[in-house]
Amino acid sequence: MGPSKEMQAAVKNDHTIVVGGGAIGVCIAYFLARRGCRVTLIERDGIAAAASSGNAGLISLGHLPLPRPGLLTTSLRWMLDRTSPLYIPPRPDLPLLAWLIRFARACSTRQLRTSMEVIAAISRSTIELFDHFAEDLKIDFQYRPTGYMDVFRSKDAWNHARRDAEYIRSFGFPEKEIGPDEVYRREPALLDGVVGAIAHEGSAFAEPAEFVRGVADAARALGAVIMTDSEVRSIRTANGAVSGVQTSTESFGCDRLVLAAGAWTTSLAKLAGVRVPMQPAKGYHVNITTPTESLRSACMLGDTYVICTPINGYLRLAGTLELSGLNHNIRQERVDMLIRQAAAYLPGIAEAPVISQWCGLRPCTADGLPALGWAPRVRNLYVATGHAMMGFWTSPMTGRVVSEHILDDSPSIDIHAMRLERF
Ligand SMILES: Cc1cc2nc3c(=O)[nH]c(=O)nc-3n(C[C@H](O)[C@H](O)[C@H](O)COP(=O)(O)OP(=O)(O)OC[C@H]3O[C@@H](n4cnc5c(N)ncnc54)[C@H](O)[C@@H]3O)c2cc1C
């Protein structure tokens, strides 16, 4: 049974602070404000300043999480190679070591099933919510609900992907295997040598920063206060509850605090004595002028894991995963790798003028699932992070589910596997 009408009214009149102006934070602020709550969102930089600004923009329903059976062997081979999809610079780092051990344990069939059940539940209403933002709120974020493809040149990788697709289909996703003729019909610009593709028919892609800024504006229009250039430096707690935060500019009281600060949530939660062990997994993008012959829709390029997303005026090449700590240092060889690998699939990539390059930090838990729920032992502290490679496409559902959990105590999907008590 959910809270009584009086309790719900009290919850709505309370002041909720949301920390973090990325995809997750703004969606939470939006759904809380839509339910009539008093919300202040506090962001250290600008809205969509971090991982949410430059990701590949895939709304990839049914995407497998990172920890999965077999990945461990592949990762060990990749780990020390600066030009492989996964790179871990060798260094003494105990939290990283502990995380890797937990990650290794999570590469199991059992964990994969648990994660896929969560992903399937999140996926169910995702497109409907993105449609809401695009059609009802008229947010222009170049939303293209046309699906996208994983395209393969290597037979081994293609066969592997077909086995994955079969597994993903068992959770209800319309993964479609297509042969080379159909691939070239859909994407005539691809160079010769493609052996097949997996078409993610129910998925979509978009420009992620425009989405986040649009949702922040929508939250503001509903009465949410959006504070930018304001960093939360400390969290005040008393009697097992948060009473407010101190930012770089002022002090705020609150009845409830939601931490949605991406890769920085680990250190913020620590200020309140709460453990959220994560590693920041760095990824890169390079935006290039769209070559004369280019993609019609987004494509993931086979076993390189490079994602090519056509965005108005340019082509974004994004990918790679690097566990090198909480910093934004760009390793040029990894950006160059994106261009080199994409050039094997598409013409004109190597010659195309580079518009910009970027890196961002994915907030990653070791078991691949988000950290979502009330913090243990601090009764009004809520955490919403750890969305790793899927924080853009899961953000609308995360926002909705967090608002349901906070306001009604009855989230519309089972969030048990994501709770913080597992750490
Ligand atoms: C190369 C790359 C490609 C990706 N591709 C995809 C994709 O195709 N689809 C997908 O779904 N996901 C993708 N992702 C993952 C996605 O980008 C992330 O999961 C998502 O952006 C995380 O959102 P967030 O709001 O949790 O964190 P962030 O976007 O990092 O936002 C956290 C915010 O908190 C703020 N903050 C931190 N500390 C404080 C503080 N003390 N006070 C105030 N504010 C603070 C930060 O400034 C930041 O703006 C990709 C990621 C990368 C790097």
The ligand as an SDF file (V2000), in Angstrom:
LIG
                    3D

 53 58  0  0  0  0  0  0  0  0999 V2000
   31.6900    7.9140  -25.5280 C   0  0  0  0  0  0  0  0  0  0  0  0
   30.3900    7.6320  -24.8290 C   0  0  0  0  0  0  0  0  0  0  0  0
   29.3090    7.1550  -25.5640 C   0  0  0  0  0  0  0  0  0  0  0  0
   28.1060    6.8590  -24.9340 C   0  0  0  0  0  0  0  0  0  0  0  0
   27.0360    6.4850  -25.6900 N   0  0  0  0  0  0  0  0  0  0  0  0
   25.8200    6.3080  -25.1050 C   0  0  0  0  0  0  0  0  0  0  0  0
   24.6890    6.0090  -25.8940 C   0  0  0  0  0  0  0  0  0  0  0  0
   24.7590    5.9160  -27.1120 O   0  0  0  0  0  0  0  0  0  0  0  0
   23.4880    5.8250  -25.2520 N   0  0  0  0  0  0  0  0  0  0  0  0
   23.3750    5.9120  -23.8930 C   0  0  0  0  0  0  0  0  0  0  0  0
   22.2710    5.7010  -23.3650 O   0  0  0  0  0  0  0  0  0  0  0  0
   24.4460    6.2270  -23.1200 N   0  0  0  0  0  0  0  0  0  0  0  0
   25.6590    6.4220  -23.6910 C   0  0  0  0  0  0  0  0  0  0  0  0
   26.7390    6.7610  -22.9360 N   0  0  0  0  0  0  0  0  0  0  0  0
   26.5890    6.8070  -21.4730 C   0  0  0  0  0  0  0  0  0  0  0  0
   25.9340    8.1020  -21.0100 C   0  0  0  0  0  0  0  0  0  0  0  0
   26.5870    9.1960  -21.5760 O   0  0  0  0  0  0  0  0  0  0  0  0
   25.9930    8.1810  -19.4860 C   0  0  0  0  0  0  0  0  0  0  0  0
   25.5250    6.9890  -18.9050 O   0  0  0  0  0  0  0  0  0  0  0  0
   25.1030    9.3280  -18.9900 C   0  0  0  0  0  0  0  0  0  0  0  0
   25.4400   10.5230  -19.6580 O   0  0  0  0  0  0  0  0  0  0  0  0
   25.2370    9.5090  -17.4910 C   0  0  0  0  0  0  0  0  0  0  0  0
   24.4100   10.5830  -17.1480 O   0  0  0  0  0  0  0  0  0  0  0  0
   24.4340   11.2130  -15.7120 P   0  0  0  0  0  0  0  0  0  0  0  0
   23.4140   12.2710  -15.6660 O   0  0  0  0  0  0  0  0  0  0  0  0
   24.3940   10.1150  -14.7000 O   0  0  0  0  0  0  0  0  0  0  0  0
   25.9300   11.8120  -15.5700 O   0  0  0  0  0  0  0  0  0  0  0  0
   26.5940   13.1120  -16.2100 P   0  0  0  0  0  0  0  0  0  0  0  0
   26.0670   13.4160  -17.5470 O   0  0  0  0  0  0  0  0  0  0  0  0
   28.0620   12.9150  -16.0960 O   0  0  0  0  0  0  0  0  0  0  0  0
   26.1010   14.2680  -15.2570 O   0  0  0  0  0  0  0  0  0  0  0  0
   26.5200   14.3980  -13.9410 C   0  0  0  0  0  0  0  0  0  0  0  0
   26.5140   15.8880  -13.6220 C   0  0  0  0  0  0  0  0  0  0  0  0
   26.7600   16.0900  -12.2330 O   0  0  0  0  0  0  0  0  0  0  0  0
   27.5030   17.2830  -12.0970 C   0  0  0  0  0  0  0  0  0  0  0  0
   28.1860   17.2770  -10.8070 N   0  0  0  0  0  0  0  0  0  0  0  0
   29.1610   16.4360  -10.3870 C   0  0  0  0  0  0  0  0  0  0  0  0
   29.5350   16.7390   -9.1310 N   0  0  0  0  0  0  0  0  0  0  0  0
   28.7820   17.8020   -8.7520 C   0  0  0  0  0  0  0  0  0  0  0  0
   28.7310   18.5880   -7.5580 C   0  0  0  0  0  0  0  0  0  0  0  0
   29.5290   18.3280   -6.5290 N   0  0  0  0  0  0  0  0  0  0  0  0
   27.8560   19.6160   -7.5090 N   0  0  0  0  0  0  0  0  0  0  0  0
   27.0360   19.8830   -8.5680 C   0  0  0  0  0  0  0  0  0  0  0  0
   27.0580   19.1730   -9.7280 N   0  0  0  0  0  0  0  0  0  0  0  0
   27.9200   18.1510   -9.7990 C   0  0  0  0  0  0  0  0  0  0  0  0
   28.4810   17.2170  -13.2720 C   0  0  0  0  0  0  0  0  0  0  0  0
   28.9930   18.4890  -13.5830 O   0  0  0  0  0  0  0  0  0  0  0  0
   27.6000   16.6370  -14.3670 C   0  0  0  0  0  0  0  0  0  0  0  0
   27.0050   17.6340  -15.1770 O   0  0  0  0  0  0  0  0  0  0  0  0
   27.9710    7.0430  -23.5300 C   0  0  0  0  0  0  0  0  0  0  0  0
   29.0530    7.5520  -22.8030 C   0  0  0  0  0  0  0  0  0  0  0  0
   30.2460    7.8580  -23.4330 C   0  0  0  0  0  0  0  0  0  0  0  0
   31.3770    8.4290  -22.6270 C   0  0  0  0  0  0  0  0  0  0  0  0
  1  2  1  0
  2  3  1  0
  2 52  2  0
  3  4  2  0
  4  5  1  0
  4 50  1  0
  5  6  2  0
  6  7  1  0
  6 13  1  0
  7  8  2  0
  7  9  1  0
  9 10  1  0
 10 11  2  0
 10 12  1  0
 12 13  2  0
 13 14  1  0
 14 15  1  0
 14 50  1  0
 15 16  1  0
 16 17  1  0
 16 18  1  0
 18 19  1  0
 18 20  1  0
 20 21  1  0
 20 22  1  0
 22 23  1  0
 23 24  1  0
 24 25  2  0
 24 26  1  0
 24 27  1  0
 27 28  1  0
 28 29  2  0
 28 30  1  0
 28 31  1  0
 31 32  1  0
 32 33  1  0
 33 34  1  0
 33 48  1  0
 34 35  1  0
 35 36  1  0
 35 46  1  0
 36 37  1  0
 36 45  1  0
 37 38  2  0
 38 39  1  0
 39 40  1  0
 39 45  2  0
 40 41  1  0
 40 42  2  0
 42 43  1  0
 43 44  2  0
 44 45  1  0
 46 47  1  0
 46 48  1  0
 48 49  1  0
 50 51  2  0
 51 52  1  0
 52 53  1  0
M  END
$$$$
